[in-house]
Amino acid sequence: MTERVIATEAALELIDLLKERHGAIMFHQSGGCCDGSSPMCYAQGDLLLGTQDVLLGEIGGSPFYMHKSQFEYWKHTQLIIDVVQGRGGMFSLEGVEGKRFLTRSRAFTAEELQELSN
């Protein structure tokens, strides 16, 4: 089954660490401004979701959201959440670990888009 969002092994390891330290977590793909366009990680419930937020799926058992307007730009791509060294968004939980989540992407095939539309 095609998924809209997946995570690399490195990202899954960091997610496990963050869940050990903070309990349940959630992600929201930032749309720019202060934190760029990074995936932001929060303790579950620390970010209030609105009616315009779309649940793309889960990574490491944690929900991953994106604002509807951002989704319109990204709906043809699979998001691949990875980890790199360095400081990320100042509000994201992984910052103190000296790592940051990073969104990579690839275009869906025609077959995958068909599957997702069903």
N, C-alpha and C positions, 0 to 999 in steps of 0.2 A: 504494500500500500504506500502510495506517495504521501510524504509529509511536507507541510509548508515550512517547518522549522526543524532542524536537527542540530546536534552538537558533536564536536570532535571529542576524542577520548580525553584530551587535556582539559577541555571545558567541563566535561562530566566529572572529572576528578576535582576541579575547583568547586563545582556545584556541590559535590558531596561534602567538601570541607566547610563551605559556607553554611550548609544545612546543619552540620554538627555544631557550629558556633552560634548560629542565629535562629535555628528552627526552620519552619517552612519559609520558603522564599518564592519570589515571583520576578518575572522579567517584563520590561516594557521597552520596545525599540524607540529610542529617542528620535525626534524629528529634526534635531538641529539646535541652534541657539547655544546656550552655555556649555552643554555637554556634547556638542557635535551630533553625530548620528550613531552613537554607540548604543549597544544593548545595555540597559540599566537594570541592575539587580537590587531588589528591595526585600526587606522582611515582609512576609505575607501581610497585606493590609496596610502597609505604610504608604502606599500610593493609592489614592482614591481613584478608582476607575469610573469612567463616564459611559454614557450610552453610546458614544461614538468609538469606543475602544473595541477592537476585534480580537478574539482569542484565536491565535494561529495554531496552537498546539501546546505540547509540553516538551521540555528538555530536562532530563534528569529527574523526572517526576514533578517539575515545577512549571506552572503555567507561563506562557509567553504571549504578550499582548502587543498590539500596535494600533495607533489611531487610524480610524477609517480613511482619512485623507492620505496618510502615508501608505496604507495598504493598496490604494489605487495605483501608486507608483511601483509597488513591489509585488503585486499579485501574480505576475508572470515568472517570478523567481522563487527558488527555494533558498531560505536563509540558512546559512551554515555558521553556527556560533562557535568561535574559536577563542583561544587565549594567547596573549602576547605579554612580554615583560613591559613594565612601565605603568604609569599612573593613568587611570581612565577618568570617567566622570566623577566629579567630586561628591556626588550623592550616592554612588553605586557602592555596594558592600565590599566588592573585591579590592577596592583601592588600597586598603591597608596591607594587603598581601603582596604589594609590589607588582601586581599583574592587572590586566584589564581584559574584559571581554571585547571581542571584535566580530563584526558581522561580515562574513564573506557571502557570496551568492553565486548561483548559477541559474541560467534560464531553464525553465521546464520544457520538456519535449512536448510535441503536440499530443502524444498519447497520455502523458502525465496531466496536462491541462484538461483533457477530456475526462480523465478519472476524477480529478478534483471538482469538476463541475457537476458530477452525478451525485 
